[in-house]
Amino acid sequence: MTGLQYISQGNTPKEHLHNIEQVCKAGGRWIQLRLKDVDMATYLNTALKCREICDRYEAIMIINDNVGVAKAAQADGVHLGLEDMNPIEARKILGENYIIGGTANTLENCMQHIKDKVDYVGLGPFRYTKTKKKLSPILGLEGYKKIISEFRIQNSELPIVAIGGIETKDIEVLMRTGVSGIAVSGMLTDQEDLEQKIKNIKMLIANQLDANS
């Protein structure tokens, strides 16, 4: 649950799949399929195609919000927002072998996730992002420092992934707060020199993880 996660973006399911393939081809190995405002059949159909792409590149595949689609498409896991199904319920449906991630915006959210036994926390947003409609309060760097230092005092080893409007220049300072990785969308969608970009991002993350350990 460390490193670089790509959250899919696109105006249509086809665009999402194209962007996922481009990221996988360039070295991305953790994909979250995040479709909004589509019917269940479309979501499932897209997820099955996404599974094929992820299998081809040996990438981890996470479904955003939808436990039923995650199970039917044999994804590796599901990421649940604060208003989605409770992770304990999701675990009953999916079993122990699925990765379950949970969104957090506050220390209280993080503490609840420990009780709910999620596998990682997506903490954010770092700054304003257009990719999410209902945006929680912006945390900024100080917000991350405060929440993570208090969270670690509780002695939790639970991986925390930073999310929300992150740019390349933010990676080092964000990683210094003690997060385990970053989740990005716009940073890797339709970008030039994607392979080099992903290599650089992974190196920044790895260097900082080494420095933190």
Buried (B, 14 or more C-beta within 10 A) or exposed (E): BBBBBBBBBBEEBEBBBBBBBBBBBBBBBBBBBBBEEBEEEEBBBBBBBBBEBBEEBEBBBBBBBBBBBBBBBEBBBBBBBEEBBEBEEBBEEBEEEBBBBBBBBBBEBBBBBBEBEBBBBBBBBBBEBEBBEEBBEBBEBEBBBBBBEEBEEEEBEBBBBBBBBBEEEBBEEBBBBBBBBBBBBBBBBEBEEBEEBBEEBBEBBBEBBEEEE
